[in-house]
């Protein structure tokens, strides 16, 4: 699959919402409320400048297969560190969509002048994501024990992961 990444437009939300809802309702990877409404989900995900939301599109079919949001991790004296979140439509998992989205966010953060990227809450049970982030140069700088309530595996740690840019 050839993936193209572009800026998300308001018209993309109806394509993002079904997999966003599926992922959030599963409660296995994000700390979002599992009963998040579509309106609230849109507000949490579809960021405006200077922050950014993108969609990953299958170049052959034009289908939206993933999305990412990118922003400063903190404000004020912490605004020089970026953060990002990623969602891949589960029907397209394992095809490089997540990797492409992370790489895009790293390029954006560098170009925007950030000095590093930090993920505040990576569930340790999300082993695929942890492995991907580590492959791309992130390291676990701390873990909050039992901070994530996985619906099957129970209380698990939330990793803080960081990479200098």
C-alpha positions in Angstrom: 0.0 0.0 0.0 1.3 3.5 -0.9 0.3 6.0 1.8 -0.1 9.7 1.3 -0.3 12.0 4.2 -2.0 15.4 4.0 -3.5 18.0 6.2 -6.9 17.0 7.6 -9.9 19.0 6.5 -13.3 19.2 8.2 -14.7 17.0 5.5 -12.3 14.2 6.6 -13.9 13.8 10.0 -16.7 11.5 8.8 -14.0 9.1 7.5 -12.0 9.3 10.7 -14.8 9.0 13.2 -15.7 5.3 12.6 -12.2 4.0 13.4 -11.6 6.7 16.1 -14.8 5.6 17.8 -13.9 1.9 17.5 -10.4 2.5 19.0 -11.7 4.7 21.8 -14.6 2.4 22.7 -12.3 -0.6 22.9 -10.4 1.2 25.7 -7.2 -0.6 25.0 -4.8 2.1 24.0 -6.0 5.7 24.7 -6.9 7.3 28.0 -9.9 8.9 26.3 -13.4 8.3 27.9 -14.8 5.2 26.1 -18.2 7.0 25.8 -16.7 10.0 24.1 -19.3 11.7 21.8 -18.6 12.4 18.2 -18.7 16.2 18.8 -16.2 15.9 21.7 -14.0 13.5 19.7 -13.8 16.0 16.9 -12.8 18.7 19.3 -10.1 16.6 20.8 -8.7 15.4 17.5 -9.2 18.0 14.8 -6.6 20.6 15.9 -6.1 24.0 14.3 -2.8 25.9 13.6 -0.3 26.2 15.0 -1.1 22.6 15.9 -1.9 20.1 13.2 -4.0 17.1 12.3 -3.3 15.0 9.3 -4.9 12.0 7.6 -3.1 9.0 6.0 -4.8 8.1 2.7 -4.4 4.9 0.6 -3.0 6.5 -2.6 -4.8 3.9 -4.8 -8.3 4.1 -3.3 -8.3 7.5 -1.6 -9.6 5.9 1.6 -8.6 7.5 4.9 -6.7 4.8 6.8 -5.3 6.7 9.7 -4.8 10.0 11.3 -2.5 11.9 13.7 -2.6 15.0 15.7 0.5 17.0 16.6 0.9 19.8 19.1 3.2 21.3 21.7 3.3 19.1 24.8 3.1 22.0 27.2 2.8 25.7 27.1 5.1 28.5 28.3 8.5 27.2 29.3 7.7 23.7 28.1 6.4 24.7 24.7 9.7 23.6 22.9 8.7 19.9 23.2 6.2 18.5 20.8 3.7 15.7 21.3 1.5 13.6 19.0 -1.2 10.9 18.9 -1.9 8.4 16.2 -4.8 6.3 15.2 -4.8 3.7 12.4 -8.0 2.1 11.1 -7.7 -1.5 12.5 -8.6 -2.8 9.1 -5.3 -1.4 7.8 -3.0 -2.3 10.7 0.4 -3.8 10.0 0.8 -2.0 6.6 3.1 0.8 7.7 0.4 3.5 8.3 1.4 4.1 11.9 5.1 4.3 11.0 4.4 6.8 8.2 2.3 8.9 10.6 5.0 9.0 13.3 7.7 9.8 10.7 5.5 12.7 9.4 5.0 14.0 13.0 8.8 14.0 13.6 9.4 15.9 10.4 6.7 18.5 11.3 8.2 18.9 14.8 11.7 19.4 13.5 10.5 21.9 10.9 8.5 23.8 13.5 11.6 24.1 15.7 10.8 21.7 18.5 13.7 20.3 20.5 12.1 16.9 21.2 8.9 14.9 21.2 7.3 13.4 24.2 4.4 11.0 24.6 2.8 11.3 28.0 0.7 8.2 28.2 1.7 5.1 26.1 -0.1 2.1 27.6 2.6 -0.6 28.3 0.0 -3.1 27.0 0.1 -1.4 23.6 3.2 -3.4 22.8 3.1 -2.8 19.0 3.2 1.0 19.5 5.9 0.8 22.1 8.0 -1.3 19.8 7.4 1.1 16.9 8.3 4.2 18.9 11.5 2.5 20.2 12.4 1.6 16.6 12.0 5.2 15.7 14.4 6.4 18.4 12.1 7.0 21.4 13.0 5.7 24.8 10.9 5.1 27.9 11.9 7.7 30.4 9.5 6.6 33.1 6.4 4.5 33.8 3.5 5.3 36.0 2.5 2.0 37.5 -1.1 1.0 37.3 -2.1 4.3 35.7 -4.0 2.6 32.8 -7.0 0.4 33.3 -7.0 -2.0 30.4 -10.3 -3.8 29.9 -8.8 -7.2 29.6 -5.3 -7.1 31.2 -6.3 -4.9 34.2 -4.2 -2.1 35.6 -1.1 -1.5 33.6 1.6 1.1 33.5 1.6 4.2 31.3 5.0 5.0 29.7 6.4 8.4 29.2 8.4 8.2 26.0 10.8 10.8 24.6 13.0 11.5 21.7 15.4 14.4 21.0 15.0 16.0 17.6 
